[in-house]
Amino acid sequence: GIECVEAGFSKVRIAPMPIDGIEEVRGTFHSVHGKITSGYTRKNGKITYFAHIPSEMQADFVIDGKTVNSGISGDLLFEQVL
């Protein structure tokens, strides 16, 4: 999911929520600062989460309810072994 945290999309919360049986998901939102992308792929016993946050923004990246990165922008990757 992509959620606005601060007015004007200056900060967002990225929290992909994998679903059993769905191997790949990608979501995109066109904000005033640019395109935000978030999703995951499930392959070979691991989930790879990804996101792109425009440089004018900050994001908290949340996996399983825990913040794994805070105040970041750019391209993000995070792997979780199942």
N, C-alpha and C positions, 0 to 999 in steps of 0.2 A: 504494500500500500504506500501511497504518497499522500502525506497529510501536511497542510499548512500549519505552522506553529506560530509564526509572527506575521503581522500585517504586511501585505504586499509581497508575500512569498519571499521575504528576506531570509527566512529559516524554515526548513521543512523537516519532517520526520519520515524516514524511509523504513518500512517494516514489512518486508515480504513475508507471506504466510503460506508455506508449501502445503499442497493438498496431495494426499496419497493417490497415486494413479495418474497424476498430471506431471509429465516430465519437463515441461518448459512453460514459463509464463513471462510475459513482458508487458509492462504498462508504461504509458507515456502521458505527460501533461505539458501543455505549452503555457508556461507562465510568462509574466511580463519581463522576466530576466532571461528567458530562453527555455529550451526543452529539457525537462526532467525525465529520466528513464529509470525504471526499477524492475527487477525480476529475478528469476532463478532458473537454473537447469539442474536436473537430477540425473546422474549417470555414474555407473560403476561404484555404487555404495557411498556416494557423497553428493552434497548439494552445493553448487557454486552460486552464490548470491552476487548480483552486480547492480550498479547504479551509476548514473551520470548526473552530476549536479553542476549547473552553470557557475562560473567563477564569481558572479555577483551575489551568490547565495551561500548559505551554510546549511549543513544537514546533520542530524543525528541518525545514525544507522543502527537499527534495532533488530536483533535476531532472537527469537524465542523469548521476547519480553525483556531482554537485556541489551543495554546500549553497548555496542562493540566499538564504535567510533563516534566522536562528538565534534561538532563545529567544523566539518570538513566540506570540501568541494572538489570537483574534478571527477575522475573515473575511479570507482571503488570496486574491489573484489574481496569476497570473504568465503572461505570454504569450510564446510562442516561435514565431518565423517559421520555416517549413519550407523 
